[in-house]
């Protein structure tokens, strides 16, 4: 069964959420090297090797004219490449082993933090 972390990152004029997602991916890879992590974005990703998959935002960008960029979060459920998914915000870090999370979340298909 495939499992992994998914993060939705859409930059705004003064914040690079993709850069934040890259730092999240670095922290995840450092503390949990076997955990898959994918990003959903329409922005350029400089460090593509940090992600197992880079997924374009499906069905157009519903947050095109928004500063909050929350209008596309529902699409994560459909776009996740994993059977079990933890959705994380871009401003999070993974600082320890999360294998106990997977055990706790066995009864969920997707879990938003």
CNS distance restraints for C-alpha pairs under 8 A (distance, minus, plus):
assign (resid   1 and name CA) (resid  83 and name CA) 6.45 0.50 0.50
assign (resid   1 and name CA) (resid  84 and name CA) 7.72 0.50 0.50
assign (resid   2 and name CA) (resid  82 and name CA) 5.13 0.50 0.50
assign (resid   2 and name CA) (resid  83 and name CA) 5.30 0.50 0.50
assign (resid   2 and name CA) (resid  84 and name CA) 6.40 0.50 0.50
assign (resid   3 and name CA) (resid  35 and name CA) 7.72 0.50 0.50
assign (resid   3 and name CA) (resid  36 and name CA) 6.99 0.50 0.50
assign (resid   3 and name CA) (resid  82 and name CA) 5.00 0.50 0.50
assign (resid   3 and name CA) (resid  83 and name CA) 5.79 0.50 0.50
assign (resid   3 and name CA) (resid  84 and name CA) 4.51 0.50 0.50
assign (resid   3 and name CA) (resid  85 and name CA) 5.71 0.50 0.50
assign (resid   4 and name CA) (resid  35 and name CA) 5.98 0.50 0.50
assign (resid   4 and name CA) (resid  36 and name CA) 4.59 0.50 0.50
assign (resid   4 and name CA) (resid  37 and name CA) 5.49 0.50 0.50
assign (resid   4 and name CA) (resid  38 and name CA) 7.53 0.50 0.50
assign (resid   4 and name CA) (resid  82 and name CA) 6.04 0.50 0.50
assign (resid   4 and name CA) (resid  84 and name CA) 6.58 0.50 0.50
assign (resid   4 and name CA) (resid  85 and name CA) 5.24 0.50 0.50
assign (resid   4 and name CA) (resid  86 and name CA) 6.41 0.50 0.50
assign (resid   5 and name CA) (resid  35 and name CA) 7.50 0.50 0.50
assign (resid   5 and name CA) (resid  36 and name CA) 6.20 0.50 0.50
assign (resid   5 and name CA) (resid  37 and name CA) 4.58 0.50 0.50
assign (resid   5 and name CA) (resid  38 and name CA) 6.31 0.50 0.50
assign (resid   5 and name CA) (resid  85 and name CA) 5.64 0.50 0.50
assign (resid   5 and name CA) (resid  86 and name CA) 4.79 0.50 0.50
assign (resid   5 and name CA) (resid  87 and name CA) 5.80 0.50 0.50
assign (resid   5 and name CA) (resid  88 and name CA) 6.88 0.50 0.50
assign (resid   6 and name CA) (resid  37 and name CA) 5.75 0.50 0.50
assign (resid   6 and name CA) (resid  38 and name CA) 4.89 0.50 0.50
assign (resid   6 and name CA) (resid  39 and name CA) 5.73 0.50 0.50
assign (resid   6 and name CA) (resid  40 and name CA) 7.34 0.50 0.50
assign (resid   6 and name CA) (resid  76 and name CA) 7.62 0.50 0.50
assign (resid   6 and name CA) (resid  80 and name CA) 6.74 0.50 0.50
assign (resid   6 and name CA) (resid  85 and name CA) 6.67 0.50 0.50
assign (resid   6 and name CA) (resid  86 and name CA) 6.26 0.50 0.50
assign (resid   6 and name CA) (resid  87 and name CA) 4.94 0.50 0.50
assign (resid   6 and name CA) (resid  88 and name CA) 6.38 0.50 0.50
assign (resid   7 and name CA) (resid  21 and name CA) 6.96 0.50 0.50
assign (resid   7 and name CA) (resid  37 and name CA) 7.83 0.50 0.50
assign (resid   7 and name CA) (resid  38 and name CA) 6.47 0.50 0.50
assign (resid   7 and name CA) (resid  39 and name CA) 4.95 0.50 0.50
assign (resid   7 and name CA) (resid  40 and name CA) 6.22 0.50 0.50
assign (resid   7 and name CA) (resid  87 and name CA) 5.78 0.50 0.50
assign (resid   7 and name CA) (resid  88 and name CA) 5.36 0.50 0.50
assign (resid   7 and name CA) (resid  89 and name CA) 6.10 0.50 0.50
assign (resid   7 and name CA) (resid  90 and name CA) 6.39 0.50 0.50
assign (resid   8 and name CA) (resid  39 and name CA) 5.82 0.50 0.50
assign (resid   8 and name CA) (resid  40 and name CA) 4.73 0.50 0.50
assign (resid   8 and name CA) (resid  41 and name CA) 6.12 0.50 0.50
assign (resid   8 and name CA) (resid  73 and name CA) 7.05 0.50 0.50
assign (resid   8 and name CA) (resid  76 and name CA) 7.45 0.50 0.50
assign (resid   8 and name CA) (resid  89 and name CA) 7.26 0.50 0.50
assign (resid   8 and name CA) (resid  90 and name CA) 7.31 0.50 0.50
assign (resid   9 and name CA) (resid  17 and name CA) 5.25 0.50 0.50
assign (resid   9 and name CA) (resid  18 and name CA) 5.26 0.50 0.50
assign (resid   9 and name CA) (resid  21 and name CA) 6.77 0.50 0.50
assign (resid   9 and name CA) (resid  39 and name CA) 6.91 0.50 0.50
assign (resid   9 and name CA) (resid  40 and name CA) 6.26 0.50 0.50
assign (resid   9 and name CA) (resid  41 and name CA) 5.32 0.50 0.50
assign (resid   9 and name CA) (resid  43 and name CA) 7.93 0.50 0.50
assign (resid   9 and name CA) (resid  90 and name CA) 6.60 0.50 0.50
assign (resid  10 and name CA) (resid  16 and name CA) 7.61 0.50 0.50
assign (resid  10 and name CA) (resid  17 and name CA) 5.82 0.50 0.50
assign (resid  10 and name CA) (resid  18 and name CA) 6.59 0.50 0.50
assign (resid  10 and name CA) (resid  41 and name CA) 5.85 0.50 0.50
assign (resid  10 and name CA) (resid  42 and name CA) 6.90 0.50 0.50
assign (resid  10 and name CA) (resid  43 and name CA) 6.51 0.50 0.50
assign (resid  10 and name CA) (resid  69 and name CA) 6.70 0.50 0.50
assign (resid  11 and name CA) (resid  15 and name CA) 5.92 0.50 0.50
assign (resid  11 and name CA) (resid  16 and name CA) 4.79 0.50 0.50
assign (resid  11 and name CA) (resid  17 and name CA) 5.03 0.50 0.50
assign (resid  11 and name CA) (resid  18 and name CA) 6.43 0.50 0.50
assign (resid  11 and name CA) (resid  43 and name CA) 6.89 0.50 0.50
assign (resid  12 and name CA) (resid  16 and name CA) 6.60 0.50 0.50
assign (resid  12 and name CA) (resid  17 and name CA) 7.67 0.50 0.50
assign (resid  12 and name CA) (resid  67 and name CA) 6.61 0.50 0.50
assign (resid  16 and name CA) (resid  20 and name CA) 6.63 0.50 0.50
assign (resid  17 and name CA) (resid  21 and name CA) 6.13 0.50 0.50
assign (resid  17 and name CA) (resid  90 and name CA) 6.18 0.50 0.50
assign (resid  17 and name CA) (resid  91 and name CA) 7.88 0.50 0.50
assign (resid  18 and name CA) (resid  22 and name CA) 6.22 0.50 0.50
assign (resid  18 and name CA) (resid  41 and name CA) 7.83 0.50 0.50
assign (resid  18 and name CA) (resid  43 and name CA) 7.31 0.50 0.50
assign (resid  18 and name CA) (resid  44 and name CA) 7.87 0.50 0.50
assign (resid  18 and name CA) (resid  45 and name CA) 6.57 0.50 0.50
assign (resid  18 and name CA) (resid  90 and name CA) 7.50 0.50 0.50
assign (resid  19 and name CA) (resid  23 and name CA) 6.51 0.50 0.50
assign (resid  19 and name CA) (resid  45 and name CA) 7.91 0.50 0.50
assign (resid  20 and name CA) (resid  24 and name CA) 6.33 0.50 0.50
assign (resid  20 and name CA) (resid  90 and name CA) 5.33 0.50 0.50
assign (resid  20 and name CA) (resid  91 and name CA) 5.83 0.50 0.50
assign (resid  21 and name CA) (resid  25 and name CA) 6.11 0.50 0.50
assign (resid  21 and name CA) (resid  39 and name CA) 7.62 0.50 0.50
assign (resid  21 and name CA) (resid  89 and name CA) 7.92 0.50 0.50
assign (resid  21 and name CA) (resid  90 and name CA) 4.61 0.50 0.50
assign (resid  21 and name CA) (resid  91 and name CA) 7.05 0.50 0.50
assign (resid  22 and name CA) (resid  26 and name CA) 6.19 0.50 0.50
assign (resid  22 and name CA) (resid  47 and name CA) 7.04 0.50 0.50
assign (resid  22 and name CA) (resid  50 and name CA) 6.72 0.50 0.50
assign (resid  23 and name CA) (resid  27 and name CA) 6.24 0.50 0.50
assign (resid  23 and name CA) (resid  93 and name CA) 7.47 0.50 0.50
assign (resid  24 and name CA) (resid  28 and name CA) 6.16 0.50 0.50
assign (resid  24 and name CA) (resid  90 and name CA) 6.56 0.50 0.50
assign (resid  24 and name CA) (resid  91 and name CA) 7.14 0.50 0.50
assign (resid  24 and name CA) (resid  92 and name CA) 6.03 0.50 0.50
assign (resid  24 and name CA) (resid  93 and name CA) 5.00 0.50 0.50
assign (resid  24 and name CA) (resid  94 and name CA) 6.76 0.50 0.50
assign (resid  25 and name CA) (resid  29 and name CA) 6.00 0.50 0.50
assign (resid  25 and name CA) (resid  37 and name CA) 6.72 0.50 0.50
assign (resid  25 and name CA) (resid  50 and name CA) 5.98 0.50 0.50
assign (resid  25 and name CA) (resid  51 and name CA) 6.94 0.50 0.50
assign (resid  26 and name CA) (resid  30 and name CA) 6.07 0.50 0.50
assign (resid  26 and name CA) (resid  50 and name CA) 6.67 0.50 0.50
assign (resid  27 and name CA) (resid  31 and name CA) 6.25 0.50 0.50
assign (resid  27 and name CA) (resid  93 and name CA) 5.88 0.50 0.50
assign (resid  27 and name CA) (resid  94 and name CA) 5.33 0.50 0.50
assign (resid  27 and name CA) (resid  95 and name CA) 6.47 0.50 0.50
assign (resid  28 and name CA) (resid  32 and name CA) 5.42 0.50 0.50
assign (resid  28 and name CA) (resid  33 and name CA) 6.99 0.50 0.50
assign (resid  28 and name CA) (resid  35 and name CA) 7.33 0.50 0.50
assign (resid  28 and name CA) (resid  93 and name CA) 7.16 0.50 0.50
assign (resid  28 and name CA) (resid  94 and name CA) 5.09 0.50 0.50
assign (resid  28 and name CA) (resid  95 and name CA) 7.35 0.50 0.50
assign (resid  29 and name CA) (resid  33 and name CA) 4.40 0.50 0.50
assign (resid  29 and name CA) (resid  34 and name CA) 7.33 0.50 0.50
assign (resid  29 and name CA) (resid  35 and name CA) 7.00 0.50 0.50
assign (resid  29 and name CA) (resid  50 and name CA) 7.85 0.50 0.50
assign (resid  31 and name CA) (resid  94 and name CA) 6.92 0.50 0.50
assign (resid  31 and name CA) (resid  95 and name CA) 6.25 0.50 0.50
assign (resid  31 and name CA) (resid  96 and name CA) 5.53 0.50 0.50
assign (resid  31 and name CA) (resid  97 and name CA) 5.81 0.50 0.50
assign (resid  32 and name CA) (resid  96 and name CA) 7.53 0.50 0.50
assign (resid  32 and name CA) (resid  97 and name CA) 5.80 0.50 0.50
assign (resid  32 and name CA) (resid  98 and name CA) 7.11 0.50 0.50
assign (resid  36 and name CA) (resid  51 and name CA) 7.60 0.50 0.50
assign (resid  36 and name CA) (resid  52 and name CA) 6.10 0.50 0.50
assign (resid  37 and name CA) (resid  50 and name CA) 7.98 0.50 0.50
assign (resid  37 and name CA) (resid  51 and name CA) 5.52 0.50 0.50
assign (resid  37 and name CA) (resid  52 and name CA) 5.67 0.50 0.50
assign (resid  37 and name CA) (resid  53 and name CA) 7.26 0.50 0.50
assign (resid  38 and name CA) (resid  51 and name CA) 5.19 0.50 0.50
assign (resid  38 and name CA) (resid  52 and name CA) 5.42 0.50 0.50
assign (resid  38 and name CA) (resid  53 and name CA) 4.74 0.50 0.50
assign (resid  38 and name CA) (resid  54 and name CA) 5.91 0.50 0.50
assign (resid  38 and name CA) (resid  55 and name CA) 7.38 0.50 0.50
assign (resid  39 and name CA) (resid  51 and name CA) 6.73 0.50 0.50
assign (resid  39 and name CA) (resid  53 and name CA) 6.50 0.50 0.50
assign (resid  39 and name CA) (resid  54 and name CA) 5.11 0.50 0.50
assign (resid  39 and name CA) (resid  55 and name CA) 6.08 0.50 0.50
assign (resid  40 and name CA) (resid  54 and name CA) 6.01 0.50 0.50
assign (resid  40 and name CA) (resid  55 and name CA) 4.59 0.50 0.50
assign (resid  40 and name CA) (resid  56 and name CA) 5.64 0.50 0.50
assign (resid  40 and name CA) (resid  57 and name CA) 5.79 0.50 0.50
assign (resid  40 and name CA) (resid  76 and name CA) 7.74 0.50 0.50
assign (resid  40 and name CA) (resid  79 and name CA) 7.96 0.50 0.50
assign (resid  41 and name CA) (resid  54 and name CA) 7.28 0.50 0.50
assign (resid  41 and name CA) (resid  55 and name CA) 6.32 0.50 0.50
assign (resid  41 and name CA) (resid  56 and name CA) 5.26 0.50 0.50
assign (resid  41 and name CA) (resid  57 and name CA) 5.49 0.50 0.50
assign (resid  42 and name CA) (resid  56 and name CA) 5.44 0.50 0.50
assign (resid  42 and name CA) (resid  57 and name CA) 6.00 0.50 0.50
assign (resid  48 and name CA) (resid  54 and name CA) 7.60 0.50 0.50
assign (resid  55 and name CA) (resid  79 and name CA) 7.58 0.50 0.50
assign (resid  57 and name CA) (resid  61 and name CA) 6.56 0.50 0.50
assign (resid  57 and name CA) (resid  72 and name CA) 7.66 0.50 0.50
assign (resid  57 and name CA) (resid  75 and name CA) 7.75 0.50 0.50
assign (resid  58 and name CA) (resid  75 and name CA) 7.07 0.50 0.50
assign (resid  58 and name CA) (resid  79 and name CA) 7.20 0.50 0.50
assign (resid  61 and name CA) (resid  72 and name CA) 6.96 0.50 0.50
assign (resid  62 and name CA) (resid  71 and name CA) 5.61 0.50 0.50
assign (resid  62 and name CA) (resid  72 and name CA) 5.92 0.50 0.50
assign (resid  63 and name CA) (resid  67 and name CA) 7.79 0.50 0.50
assign (resid  63 and name CA) (resid  68 and name CA) 7.76 0.50 0.50
assign (resid  63 and name CA) (resid  69 and name CA) 5.04 0.50 0.50
assign (resid  63 and name CA) (resid  70 and name CA) 6.80 0.50 0.50
assign (resid  63 and name CA) (resid  71 and name CA) 5.23 0.50 0.50
assign (resid  63 and name CA) (resid  72 and name CA) 6.41 0.50 0.50
assign (resid  64 and name CA) (resid  69 and name CA) 7.70 0.50 0.50
assign (resid  72 and name CA) (resid  76 and name CA) 7.59 0.50 0.50
assign (resid  74 and name CA) (resid  78 and name CA) 7.83 0.50 0.50
assign (resid  75 and name CA) (resid  79 and name CA) 6.00 0.50 0.50
assign (resid  76 and name CA) (resid  80 and name CA) 5.60 0.50 0.50
assign (resid  76 and name CA) (resid  87 and name CA) 7.93 0.50 0.50
assign (resid  77 and name CA) (resid 110 and name CA) 7.05 0.50 0.50
assign (resid  80 and name CA) (resid  85 and name CA) 7.07 0.50 0.50
assign (resid  83 and name CA) (resid 109 and name CA) 6.55 0.50 0.50
assign (resid  84 and name CA) (resid 108 and name CA) 7.27 0.50 0.50
assign (resid  84 and name CA) (resid 109 and name CA) 4.93 0.50 0.50
assign (resid  84 and name CA) (resid 110 and name CA) 5.73 0.50 0.50
assign (resid  85 and name CA) (resid 109 and name CA) 6.48 0.50 0.50
assign (resid  85 and name CA) (resid 110 and name CA) 4.66 0.50 0.50
assign (resid  85 and name CA) (resid 111 and name CA) 6.23 0.50 0.50
assign (resid  86 and name CA) (resid 110 and name CA) 5.94 0.50 0.50
assign (resid  86 and name CA) (resid 111 and name CA) 4.89 0.50 0.50
assign (resid  86 and name CA) (resid 112 and name CA) 6.03 0.50 0.50
assign (resid  86 and name CA) (resid 113 and name CA) 7.28 0.50 0.50
assign (resid  87 and name CA) (resid 110 and name CA) 7.37 0.50 0.50
assign (resid  87 and name CA) (resid 111 and name CA) 6.01 0.50 0.50
assign (resid  87 and name CA) (resid 112 and name CA) 4.69 0.50 0.50
assign (resid  87 and name CA) (resid 113 and name CA) 6.13 0.50 0.50
assign (resid  88 and name CA) (resid  92 and name CA) 6.90 0.50 0.50
assign (resid  88 and name CA) (resid 112 and name CA) 6.56 0.50 0.50
assign (resid  88 and name CA) (resid 113 and name CA) 5.71 0.50 0.50
assign (resid  89 and name CA) (resid 113 and name CA) 7.42 0.50 0.50
assign (resid  94 and name CA) (resid  98 and name CA) 7.91 0.50 0.50
assign (resid  98 and name CA) (resid 102 and name CA) 7.01 0.50 0.50
assign (resid  99 and name CA) (resid 103 and name CA) 6.72 0.50 0.50
assign (resid 100 and name CA) (resid 104 and name CA) 6.24 0.50 0.50
assign (resid 101 and name CA) (resid 105 and name CA) 6.02 0.50 0.50
assign (resid 102 and name CA) (resid 106 and name CA) 6.09 0.50 0.50
assign (resid 105 and name CA) (resid 111 and name CA) 7.55 0.50 0.50
